[in-house]
Amino acid sequence: MKKLLLLSFLSLSLMACKDNASTTEDTTANNQTEEQQSAASNDEEYIPSIEIMPISHATFVMKWDDQIIYNDPVGGATAFEGKPEANIILVTDIHGDHLNKETLMAVANKSNFLFAPQAVADQLGDDLKPTVVLNNGDVATRNGLTIKAIPMYNITEGRLDKHVKGRGNGYVLEKNGYRVYISGDTEGIPEMRNLENIDKAFVCMNLPYTMDVEQAADAVLDFAPKEVIPFHYRGTDGLSDVEKFKSLVNQGSDAIEVTLMDWYPQRG
């Protein structure tokens, strides 16, 4: 009888060990599945929610996920009526179509950050400080958005005095690998042509201050953004031919989307 009981006990113990082993294997398999799912989730491409609201010329509002960015706010408080308040304000240069202290005073608040080159900061009063000074090559981060100052300047004889190298900024904004380029006032400089992995680009084109549509298209074809938006295209002879710019880019590459927006609305 004792021998029979001992054999029964051993049999039950073996079955329990087998069940425990099975449970451990199932748990490990479940953990591996969760880890694989997590890794797959981390590998998913980041697709931002971006809305562009042109104001005029170089001035626009960009909603990037839950952050609101103002670029070169001019036009007074009325230009921004009905627009969400800024979290980030970018100023590119000292000229009046980019820097207007009265407008900055109207849109500034305690929660936003003003980023500008030193030449701009030098023209602002204490009531618009602290300003985060970014000069060419400098980088700052605001709520997960990286802001890098990019050179902007003229390279053509007869235009060299319009925008000297080192005074103003273009900007590259980046979040989770998605990159937006804002040219500022520039020609097709090497720093623009050498940009990489730009998803959305705002590129200026107006004579005699920056460049013509041919030069702009040539530079865009060099750095090949996924999308380009011509802006800042009013010069001394009126508006640049952005339809021609689009045609030139499309002839050179069908991989670049050219988006035309209304930068010069009629105001009553």
C-alpha positions, 0 to 999 in steps of 0.5 A, a space after each residue: 500500500 505504501 508503495 502504491 501511495 508513493 507512486 501516486 504522489 510521484 505521478 501527481 508531482 510530475 503532472 504539477 511540474 509539467 503544468 508549471 512548465 507549461 504556464 511558464 512557457 505561456 507567460 514567456 510567450 506572452 511577454 515576448 509577444 508584448 515586447 515584439 508589439 512594443 518594438 513594432 509600435 516604436 518603429 512606426 513612422 511619426 506622422 505629425 498633425 500640421 496645419 499652416 495658416 498663412 497671414 501675409 508674405 513671410 508671416 504665418 501660423 503653424 499648428 504642429 500637434 499641440 504646439 502653435 508656432 508664429 513665424 515673423 509675426 507682423 501686421 498688428 494684433 488684427 492680423 492674428 484675430 481668431 488665431 490660437 495663441 503662440 507657444 513659439 515665436 520665430 523671428 528671422 531678421 531685422 527688416 520690417 516685413 519680419 520684425 515688428 515690435 508692436 505686433 510682437 507685443 500684441 502676440 507675446 504672452 507669459 507662456 510663449 518663447 521668442 527665438 531670434 538672432 542677436 541682431 533682432 534681440 538688440 532691437 527689442 526692449 526689456 518688455 519683450 525679453 527674455 529672448 532666446 538668442 539663436 545665431 547661425 548653427 545654434 540649437 534649442 529645444 521647446 517641448 520636444 521640438 528642436 529648433 536649429 538656426 540656419 544661415 540666410 544671406 545673398 550671394 549675387 552681385 548687386 544683392 549682397 547688401 540685402 542680407 549679409 551672412 550671419 545676421 539673420 536666421 532660417 530655421 529647421 524645426 524637428 520633432 521625432 525625425 519630421 523636419 520643417 525648413 523655413 528659409 528666411 530671406 536668402 538665395 540658393 546658398 550651399 547651406 540650403 542645398 546641403 539640407 537633408 531629409 526635409 519633409 516640408 520647406 518654406 522657400 522665399 523668391 522675390 527680387 531684388 531681395 532674395 532670388 528669382 523662381 529659377 534659382 529657387 527651383 534649382 536649389 529646391 531640386 538640390 535638397 529635394 524636400 518632400 513638400 515645398 511651399 513658396 512664400 515671401 514672393 512679393 518683390 518690387 515688380 509685384 508677385 513672383 510667378 509661383 506657377 512657373 516655380 511649380 512647373 520647374 520643380 515638377 519638371 525636375 522631380 515628380 517626387 516633390 510636392 509643390 503646394 501653393 497657398 494664398 499669401 497675399 489676401 485682399 484685406 478690406 
